[in-house]
Amino acid sequence: MAVTTDATIRPDQLETELADAGIDVSHGIGTSAANTGTIYTYDANGKIVDLPDEAQSVVNSHDPQPIVDPRIEVIDGMDSISDADKAALKSLITG
């Protein structure tokens, strides 16, 4: 059975969640559409391989977290600038 989702996934996070659940994704994961649809893994030769059925529950419970630009963390940790300057710097990064 193919493992599928209608939701958008965050592949790096889902890959970690699958590995934490004991599912072999040592060669990465892929999707049939842009981060949604059928989710699969690869064998050592790069051939697409279906995930085991138990992966479906991991995919169903996947809650993709927003990606935070690492520069934001650095700005937040700066004690030498005002909160207003921090906000201005962050807006340059996030738009």
N, C-alpha and C positions, 0 to 999 in steps of 0.2 A: 504494500500500500504506500502511495506517495504521501509525504508529509507536506501539508499545504497551509497557507494562511491568506486571508483577504486583507489583513492588516499590514502596515509598513513595519519592517523590522530594522533593527540596527545590527548589521551582520557581525561586527566585532564583538558586541555584547552578547548576541545570541550564541555565537561560537563558544564563548567562555561558559555560558550557561549550559550548553550541551555537554561540553567537556566535564564540567563540574558534576553533571548527572551521570557520568561514566560512559558517555556516548563518544565513540572514536570520531573525532573531526580533525585529526592531526594533519590532514592535508587541506584543511579549510572547508568553507561552505560556499554555496552559490545559490542563486535564485533564478527562476524561469523568467521573471520580469524584474523591473527596477525595485529591488528590496521587498518583493512580495511574491505571491504565487507559490509554486512548488519549490521547496527547499531541499537541497541535496548536498552531498559531500563528494569528495574525489578519492580515488585510489592512488597508490604510489606512482602510477603512470599518467595521472592527470585525467583519467576516465571518470565520467560522472557515475556516482553510485547513490542509490536511494538510501536515505537515513532509515534506521530501524523504526518500527511502529512506536516504540516507547518515546521517541523524540517528539511525537505530536503533542504530548502533554507539556513538554518543555516549551515548545513553540506557542501553545495556547496560553501559557502563563507569562510569556515574554512581555515585558513592559519597557519599551525602549526609552532610555534616558537621554535627555538632550546632550548634545556634544558641546562642551564648554571649551572655548579657546584657551589654551594654557597661559596666554598673556594676561587674561583676566585675573587669574590667581596671583600672578606677580604683582599686578597693579593693586589688588586688594591687600596684599602684604606690605605695601609701601607705607611706612609711617611718616615719611618726610614730606608728603604732599597732602593737601586738603581733600576732603570728600568731594568738593566741587571739581577739583582737578582730576580726581580719580574718575568721576562720572564723565568728564569730558574725554579723557583718554579711552575709556571703555566705549563711548559712542563712536569714536574714530574706528575702533575695531569692529564693532557690531553693526555699524551703519545707522 
